[in-house]
Amino acid sequence: MAAVRWLAGESATVFSPAALAVVSGLLVSTLVGVAGVCRLSVGPEWLRVLRTRPPWFRRRLREVAPYIAALGVVVVLNKGLQGPIRRVSSTYGIEATPILYGIEGDLVHTVQALTPDPALIYFAAVYTVGYAVVLFAPLVIYLFAERACPLKWLVTSYTITYAVAVGWYAAVVAYGPRNVDRSTEAAAAGSPLLELVPEITVVTSLVNSNTNVFPSLHAALSVTVGLIAASTRAAFRRWFYLAAWLAASILAATLALGIHWVSDVVAGGVLAVFAVGGGRWVVDR
């Protein structure tokens, strides 16, 4: 079977049959996960709203449409500017990898050494499918909130996070523990995700660059979802518990899989607090 070529920006990514199978599996798993989480978090009584009160649902969609449009613009710009961002960062950016390694040393390697092999399978699933579920499920769940505020807040926080990331990744060049060059005396972090699913690089190359690790977007967006889920736990208690568990698992996965430094995760958490605070301020204006 011939490979499928996806043209994006300046580069072309070739999808082999194996890569297509991985992408299809991720999409199906994500759809099933989002549907299951939403069904569990919202409950059948709210799903009846779609059938019994369609005008209300259409009004809700119109109310949040400008916020979703703004997010869409930022995400498209983020993707479209990946090439220019790489060029700017490689020419003018601060090389942060030696700084991060100087601060942490082989801490991530130690985390990996303490992680049982069966747990790596869980972390690989959480880092890929679980992360997608965490991002997309609340977009559906909060459609059924009593007010549109939680959904507006979430989408605005996503927008702020991506907007900050565009500038930050242009200013800072940082490779993760699995990609950093070390001396022979230093212990190298492993790449268990690539060992388990080599074709996953096809997916990651479409959404990010391997120099964009500080701060961690996985950490920033997962913490963002967790913080907003905590604020809406009275209305969506089951979602709060699921979001807290998944967000914590994703943070652990970034380290166990050797993708991020601890500093990346901490910086992502700080960015999340900033984005959630900024998002609330925008929505409350």
PyMOL commands that set and color helices and strands:
alter all, ss='L'
color gray80, all
select helices_A, chain A and resi 17-42+44-52+54-80+82-92+97-104+107-114+117-144+149-171+192-196+200-207+217-231+237-256+262-284
alter helices_A, ss='H'
color red, helices_A
select strands_A, chain A and resi 4-8+11-15+94-95+172-173
alter strands_A, ss='S'
color yellow, strands_A
deselect
rebuild
show_as cartoon
